[in-house]
């Protein structure tokens, strides 16, 4: 087995706003594996200021070369060594599966093109009028689950956006998810959650900044809205620590991104640990190209399928002007291969 690493810069069609800033470009590394006449490709895509393995480019590439060389020498992924490097692990897992199994990373109805995966329509942060327009576009396209990223503009305006959806669609017609990306201050979080709760919200992701386990546990106990953890899971790579954290905070859901949360192996650990504690989960992408999105979607179809009913967060492949072509298409509110 031999390998090659290709660095790419992707460009957003429009700026992607989060509470941590605005993305206009996206840096990724593609790992190409070869063995005889077989090839495989996987995507390593750390997010700056968020991923636990978001290292300087030179350091990241040196580590990635190290793990690729070990994989080529042994034929196996270094499980323990890669725990602190989830984006690298996910890229190597994908490349190895692609090398071994071809296009069907997992033999599921979704991977075979026989059924779609329901997804949420994502409304990025922006000015009020921008978010309103994006929200209207998602609803017109027939999305029955809409996710709003909040925390960047005035809270009263965000509350108005939520109200506008509920004035037009009941919770039976449109499931509404919110993602605060840790934007609320602890002192005001419960008050804001109570105001939001009058609009039949499915869940809110990461209302306060990660790393405040006691405060988050209290919010999970007191909140009238179901709370989901996302950023809180980043960097928690030890199986015992995963169980310990969930047992303390007791969220209703966890949201898993293979590039951030331990690759496919790490996400399977999270899902199983959460299930044992009665905690639900779903999978989302994290601004990967179509290479990563395809792998995440097939992985979700293996973990939760067949016949997935809970919407997953898998629609970000349309964000880039120079995405990598893959057989992925959104039909209505489902992702298909």
Buried (B, 14 or more C-beta within 10 A) or exposed (E): BEBEBEEBEBEBEEEBBBBBEBBEEBBBBBBBBBBEEEBBBBBBBBBEEBBBBBBEEEEBBEBBEBBBEBBBEEEEBBEEBBBBBBBBBBBBBBBBBBBEBEEBBBEBBBBEEEBBBBBBBBBBBBEBEBBBEBBBEBBEEEBBBBBBBBBBBEBEBBBEBBEBBBEEBEEEEBBBBBBBBBBBEBEEBBEBBEBBBEBBBBBBBBBBBBEBEEBBBBBBEEBEBBBBBBBBBBBBBEBEEBBBBBEEBBBBBBBBBBBBBBBBBBBBBBBBBBEEEEBBBBBBBBBBBBBBBBBBBBBBBBBBBEEBEBBBBBBBBEBBEEBBEBEBEBEEBBBBB
